[in-house]
Amino acid sequence: MNEHSFFSSSSFPFNSISQTESAIKQHLKQRQNQDYETKLNDFNLLIALTNIVGLQPILKICDAIKMRKKFDNETREELDRKFIEKNFI
């Protein structure tokens, strides 16, 4: 990413055909030892996750990334719940 980007990555597939739940699960599994702030710091991934976790949590995640802060507990709990439901973690 360039120096003006808030996001550290855009390696997750950017087209909607490749943004499957299987691809999300694989992406998260490959980064299972990273904290949420690191493994979700991917613009394309966040776009794909909007359909799973909803817009409001994604906006909160983007704000935290922009401010270089940890995600709040409510957001972490929501991610945990949704990711467990989808068998992502």
N, C-alpha and C positions, 0 to 999 in steps of 0.2 A: 504494500500500500504506500501511498505517497505521504509526505510530511504533513499534509493538511487533513488527512483522514483521522477520524477518531478510532477507527477499527484497525486492528492489527492484521487482519486477514480477510480475504474473500476467496478462499480456496474451496469452500463448499460449492457444489454445482449451482450455476446461476439460472439455468433454464428450468421451467416448471416440470418438464418431463423427467428430469433427473432428481428433482427435489421430493423424493419419495420418503415414506416413513422408514423404509429399510435403509436408505442413504443417511437419514438423520441418526438412526440407531448406530450405524457403522461409524459415523463421524464422532458420536459421543463415546462409543466404546474405545476408539483409537485414542481418545483424550481423557479416559476415565480417571487418570491420576492427577489431572489438572483441576483447579478450582473453577467454579462456574464463571467467574469473571474472565478467565483465560479461555476456556473451551467455548464459550458463547460469543467471544469477541470476533465474530465473523459476520459481515453484513449480509451475505447471501443466506447463511444459516438462519439468521434472525428473521429474514423475510419468510423463509419456509416455516419457521416455528410459529409464526403469527396464526396460522390455521389450526395449530394444536393448542397453544396456551392462551391465545387471544391477543388483541391489540394492546390493551392497557399494560399487561406485564411486559410486553416487548418494549413499549415506550419507556417504562421505568428502567428496564435493562439498558436501553440506549442512553438515557440520562446518566446512569451510573458509569457507563463506559466513557461517556464524554467527560465526566467530572473525575474520572479515574478513582472511583470509590467502589467499595464492596456493595453488593446487592443487599437490600434490606431483608429482614427475616421473612416478611410476608411474601416477597417475591421468591425467595429461596424455597419456602414451603409450597408455594404454588407450582414452582418448577418440579420439585420433588414429587408432588401429587400427580401432576400430569405425566411426568416421565415414567413413574411407576405404573400408571394406568396403561400407558402405551408400551410397557416393557422395554423402555429405552435404557433403564438403569436397573 
